[in-house]
């Protein structure tokens, strides 16, 4: 994943985006094409809305709420999030222990989808 996200450049062979090597793109612009949703990911401190909108560049609040709703429906998180007492205003902590594992995973995948990545990687964390 570090190679794909261009934390390193390949020594031989190449990775191309639309037929262009990543070296021709800005690292930030290139990385914005990708999103990673790991099983067991941590949530960000703040509300569910804050967590889901983490690293969404240049989105207005109205656009952000529309993208959050689309992502929640896409990952089938609509029902459980709507059942939360404060819905998107429910507070999260880093461990996310107020949510079940599957609920945290839904939030993590929805957070990745909101950014409209060209490539979405769903992975399990490495064995400890």
C-alpha positions in Angstrom: 0.0 0.0 0.0 2.9 2.4 0.7 4.1 2.0 -2.8 0.6 2.5 -4.3 0.1 5.6 -2.2 3.5 6.9 -3.3 5.2 7.1 0.0 7.9 5.3 -2.1 8.7 5.4 -5.8 9.3 2.1 -7.6 12.9 1.2 -8.4 11.8 -0.8 -11.4 8.6 -1.3 -13.3 5.9 1.4 -12.8 2.5 2.3 -11.5 0.5 4.6 -13.8 -2.7 6.6 -13.4 -4.4 7.4 -16.6 -1.3 6.4 -18.5 0.9 8.8 -16.5 3.5 7.9 -13.9 2.7 9.3 -10.5 5.9 11.4 -10.5 4.1 13.7 -13.0 1.3 14.3 -10.4 1.6 16.0 -7.0 1.9 13.5 -4.2 -1.2 15.0 -2.5 -3.3 14.9 -5.7 -2.2 11.4 -6.4 -3.0 10.2 -2.9 -6.4 11.7 -3.0 -7.3 9.2 -5.7 -7.0 6.4 -3.1 -8.9 5.5 0.1 -8.1 2.8 2.6 -10.7 1.3 4.9 -9.0 -1.1 7.3 -10.8 -3.5 9.5 -10.4 -2.3 13.1 -9.7 1.3 12.1 -9.9 3.9 14.8 -12.5 6.6 14.7 -11.7 10.3 15.0 -12.6 12.2 18.1 -15.7 14.3 17.7 -19.1 13.5 16.3 -20.0 10.8 13.8 -20.3 13.6 11.2 -16.8 14.9 12.1 -15.4 11.4 11.7 -17.1 10.8 8.4 -16.0 14.1 6.9 -12.4 13.8 7.9 -10.1 14.8 5.0 -12.8 15.8 2.6 -11.3 18.7 0.7 -13.4 21.7 -0.3 -16.9 20.5 0.5 -19.6 22.8 1.7 -21.7 21.7 4.6 -24.7 21.0 2.4 -22.6 19.0 -0.1 -20.9 17.2 2.8 -24.3 16.1 4.3 -25.4 14.8 0.9 -22.2 12.8 0.5 -22.5 11.5 4.0 -26.0 10.3 3.4 -25.0 8.7 0.1 -22.1 6.9 1.7 -24.2 5.7 4.7 -26.8 4.2 2.3 -24.1 2.7 0.1 -22.6 0.8 3.1 -25.9 0.0 4.7 -25.2 2.1 7.7 -28.3 4.2 7.4 -30.5 2.1 9.8 -28.1 1.9 12.7 -26.9 5.5 12.5 -30.4 6.8 12.3 -31.2 4.8 15.4 -28.5 6.6 17.4 -29.9 9.0 19.9 -28.1 11.9 18.4 -27.7 10.5 14.8 -24.7 12.2 13.1 -24.2 14.3 16.2 -23.3 11.3 18.4 -19.9 11.7 20.0 -17.1 9.3 19.0 -13.9 8.5 20.8 -10.8 7.1 19.3 -11.5 3.6 20.3 -15.1 3.8 19.0 -16.1 1.4 21.9 -19.6 2.8 21.9 -20.1 1.1 18.5 -20.1 -2.6 17.7 -17.2 -3.8 15.5 -19.5 -4.1 12.4 -20.8 -0.6 13.0 -17.3 0.8 13.3 -16.4 -0.9 10.0 -19.4 0.6 8.3 -18.4 4.1 9.5 -14.8 3.5 8.3 -15.9 2.4 4.8 -18.4 5.2 4.6 -15.7 7.7 5.6 -13.5 6.4 2.7 -16.4 6.5 0.2 -17.2 10.2 1.0 -14.0 11.2 -0.6 -15.1 9.7 -3.9 -11.8 7.8 -4.4 -10.9 6.3 -7.7 -9.5 3.3 -5.8 -10.9 1.9 -2.6 -8.8 -0.6 -0.7 -10.6 -2.8 2.0 -8.0 -4.6 4.1 -7.6 -6.4 7.3 -4.9 -5.2 9.7 -1.7 -7.2 9.8 -1.5 -10.0 12.3 0.1 -9.0 15.6 
